[in-house]
Amino acid sequence: MPSLLTPPKSKFTEHVFTKCIFGCGILNDLHTYELPGKKAMICTTGEPFYDTLGYNARLTGQLDMAGIQWVIFDGVRPNPAKEIIMDGGEFARKNQVDFLISFGGGGCHDASKAISVAATNPGEIWDYISDGTGKGKPIANEPLPVVSITMTAGTGSEMNAGAVINNHETNEKLSLKGPNLFPRLCVVDPELMVSVPPKGTAMMGFDAMTHALEAYFSKNANYMTDVYALAAIEHIYAFLPRAVANGKDIEAREHVAIGANLAGRAMLHGALGMHAMEHAMSGYYPKLPHGLGLAITFRAYYSKLIAAHETDDRFIRMAQAMGKTNTQDPMDFIVAMDELFEAIGLADVKMSEFDITPDDFPRFIEAAHLMERLMLQERPMLSDQDWLEVLQQSYK
């Protein structure tokens, strides 16, 4: 098996502004860390379990101990729409908060980062989106600082500088991004993840896995992404089935959480067209969860890339990280992932469950090109005909 002790052969730049604290029970130490203000806006989805499991009390108790005033904005929803962002920005201004706390999963972190921009900058949040119908305006005023406390292991949004937002008027799902969107502090406490149900654990864990795979395969891959991505693949592949089978398996939760965090760091360097295509799909069909959208196209997409035989060594190395230690066959990567799908219950996901039909495929392909920067990182870059074949092969 190749060693990561091999000297790096590529140049890279890494800007990770976020301070990350990790560990079981680490939320109980929040009051000991320097927080970026005196009045916090806690952004949540308002789900009842926040109270029944004592999560809200744990957080607000920490803020009280730190002498921080707080208000709760519970209007965040999964796949946050631009209207939610504008409501949040108005709430922040009305309550004169000086920082935000994102308390939830990836959608909550995305919403909080976008709200931090809307709270301090004029106009519509879509004005600051650089892709698609966005106006690409620079973020002139410094966003409010964000502290992210993640309750899921999946998106990596808790420690990156992007925020995915839905525009239901145009069926676009695009990213607001910029170096001033990095959270100031990221809290990863696996104890907060034990209540995530099996299907949610599987979907989010698979999303994290794709971040690692895409970063490792991207044209932007470098020594640092290789270190992050391969470690993430090992952690997630070995322990995600256990976390799905038993949500209270805290050892499994820890491993999946560290894997998701490492994958989020790797993703800062690059992602692929599969993410662009999923955003296109769920942009038109918002009820399609991100992790399931990725699972739908996974096998056909990677099989087509393998068929080009441009990077067999990378597929072999990923398969080895998944336990196929002695393999020299890039297709063992697909075999290993098929086994993971079976173990976590994602083997039979169907587009038709979400009312998607083959008539949608051309507009998915067109919408995916709104994130062309991701598609350009593929090796090889797939043509529209290739993508049509991927979608056709994925349909059931």
Disulfide bonds with the S-S distance in Angstrom:
none
